[in-house]
């Protein structure tokens, strides 16, 4: 009986410890000052190379995540939005929405290799699809996607999206999922045929922006500005199976598969954090205080740290204070 009781206590302690670790809160770790002025949008982490890219006005700031210091800057652009990386070719790709171009750079030297002209306007989100080995831009002003061959560094096709595309995510098996902000729906793109194969209604979601994926459990996570919510979508059926409340002004969402945690970054100065109870059910664990207009973010899946690009603003308006651009870094307590 003593052995059984001891075993029970040890197991209970282990489960208690696991539960505690699972529900850890995030706290501010540090800030990383970044140079330059202008607006900011996507932030992207190249996980294999421990490098963070933050779009910032007419340039991209590059941060070494091992030291959390500025590594360099890629500049001389007109209006930067997103960043994508093809590690096999050691090439990076930046969507310049104002120039209607994609800028290609060497990820080792950060030197610009070439500029690819696009035949559709307003390139915003950009991703690399590992299955087709192609780069896809999502063009909000022209309701389209441009497809780029990273080897030839030329646009090879375009896709009619049927609405204004926002964030996108690829499953690595030939499918891309992309939110249509103005239609409150989700496009399913076949990267073999370069066509939209399906479109799912995201109701009650309104104005979807960021998207993330749980590949193992076949779930998508879409954040919605109009009704301030996070929608859990079942991939096989395209159905919204749960709607979670979040803050105002959301832009991005990330999923940590190891921790089974969801984070939505809101422009109102909060981040809504949820844990996965089951693959079809999620519950709130923390409303993290960030900073006004810290609406995009990235997660380092090795350290589980969160990185929010942000600047300081004049009181009572949306005027950015010069020289205040930075990353807010949060770690688990």
Buried (B, 14 or more C-beta within 10 A) or exposed (E): EEEEEEEEEEEEEEEEEEEEEEBBEBEBBEEBEBEBBBBBBBBBBBBEBBBBBBBBBBBBBBBBBEEBEBBBBBBEBEBBBBBBBBBEBBBBBBBBBBBBBBBBBBBEEBEBBEBBEBEBEBBBBBBBBBBBBBBBBBBBEBBBBBBBBBEEBEBEEBBEBBBBBBBBBBBEEBBBBBBBBBBBBBBBBBBEEBEBEEBBEBEEBBBBBBBBBBEEBBBBBBBBBEBBBBBBBBBEEBEBBBBBEBBEBBBBBBBBBEBBBBBBBBBBBBBBBBBBEEBEEBEEBBEBEBBBBBBBBBBBBEBBBBBBBBBBBEEEEEEBEEEEBBBBBBBBE
